Amino acid sequence: MSKIYSKNYWSVGFQSRLYDRLSPESYFESMRRMVAAIPEGKSLRLLDAGCGSGLLLRFLSERIRDGMVYTGVDLLKAGVEQVLLRAQELGIANRVSCFEFDLASPFPLIGEKFDVVVLHFSLYTLASNEKRQEVLAHLRTVMNPGGVLILANPSVDYDADAIIDESVRLVRERYGFLTSLIKQALIYPLTKAIGLRFIQKQLRSGEWKAFTCEEFSQEIERAGFVVQHTEEVYAGSAFLLVARFTS
C-alpha cells in the first residue's frame, strides 16, 4: 500500500489540484524566499527543474511579465499540464514553456542555456548520492557561466508539526484570524495527515534524502558549484541554498 501511495502521491495531487490546495503557507514562504534569491535582471532565462504543478509561477509572475523567460520540466505529465494551465490563468503563457522530462537523463534542449536554475524540493526524492550528482551534472551543461543555482531541500530536522504551526501563524499575519482558524481546523489537518506525515516517513526511512546544512553544501560543491548562501526555511525543516556555476 505504501508503494502504491508513493507512486501516485504526486500525480493525483497535481491533477486534482489537491496538492495546491493543501500546501501549507510555510511552503509558499519558502518559495518567496527562493524568488527573493534570484538575481536582478529583466531578461533572465530560468529553469524550474522538477517544477511540479508550477506553484512557483505564482511568485514569479511579475518577473516573467517584466521579461523573464521561464522553462519548467517535470517527470509527470500531470505536473506539466498544470504548469501550462496555470501560466494561461496568470496571463504569462507567452513566456512560459514546460516539458515532461526525467532530470536523471541528459538534458534535451541542445543549445538552450539558463541564467538561473531552481530546484524547489525536487532533488531530495532521489535517495542515491550518485543519482543526485548525475542530475546536478546534467544541469551544469545547460547553465551559463556565472549562472545561479538555487535549491531547497528537507533537513534532518523535518517536523510536520512545526510546519503547520508556522503556517497557521503566517496565515494569521497575512490574511487574518478567521482565515487562519479555517486553515487550522479544516485544511491543515489534511495537509499533515496525507502530505507532511508521509514525507516525514519517507525521509526518516531513507527512501528520500534529508540533509544537514554541511552535507547539503558539500554535495553541491562536489558537483562543481560555489556555495554562496544557506539559510533555514520551512519552519526549520529545510535549507535554502544559493550557489554559482563559475566555469
Secondary structure, DSSP 8 states (H G I E B T S, - for coil): -HHHHHHHHHHHHHHHTHHHHH--HHHHHHHHHHHHTS-S-TT-EEEEET-TT-TTHHHHHHHHHTT-EEEEEES-HHHHHHHHHHHHHHT-GGGEEEEE--TTS--S-TT--EEEEEEES-GGG---HHHHHHHHHHHHTTEEEEEEEEEEEEBTT--HHHHHHHHHHHHHHHH-HHHHHHIIIIIHHHHIIIIIHHHHHHHHHTSS--B-HHHHHHHHHHTTEEEEEEEEETTTTEEEEEEEE--
